[in-house]
Amino acid sequence: MTENNQGKKGGLRKWLGLGGTLDDETTQESSHDTQERFSYQLREAFLSEAEIYFYRVLKKMVSERLVIFTKVSQADVFSISGSDVSKDSDMKNQKTVDFLLCDPDSFKPVLALFFEDNKNLDVDQINKEESLDEVFASAGLPFVKVNAMDSYDIPELARAFRKAIENVSVSEEAIS
């Protein structure tokens, strides 16, 4: 390994917390300055306790039949066709899909779930909620709003999921 590569490797090892040294003092100063300006900290958990509990319920329900993704941006789920590009930026500002259930082979979204943790909704949130209906209906992706609970009735959840999927299927057939 060349001397230059060893310096880079040492810097990477230090950055990863594995020891090593940085050969260039200016790199050390630059790194130190950046650490002072930006103080990022890892969250204790990616999901809230209620979301983790619901995720585990979902995992039992879908087993290997579907893949569960959490906190997915709507901009990653939908694309806009047509001339109204402003809707694309509006969609990017929308809240995320809390749980997205996808086919395990194609990764095509099958069902979106919005997890309601009983927080008070403000006016902006209500407007976003109303636009959800339009976005999801237009794309043909069923969605269900699920309230946070201490326990879940799995057969009841399954019925709600099936009903949402059937409603989208019926709408698509009516359009064809």
Secondary structure by P-SEA (a helix, b strand, c coil): ccaaaaaaaaaaaaaaccbbbbccaaaaaaaaaaaaacccccccccccaaaaaaaaaaaaaccccbbbbcccccccccccccccaaaaaaaaacccccbbbbccccccccbbbbbbccccccaaaaaaaaaaaaaaaaacbbbbbbccccccaaaaaaaaaaaaaaaaaaaaaaac
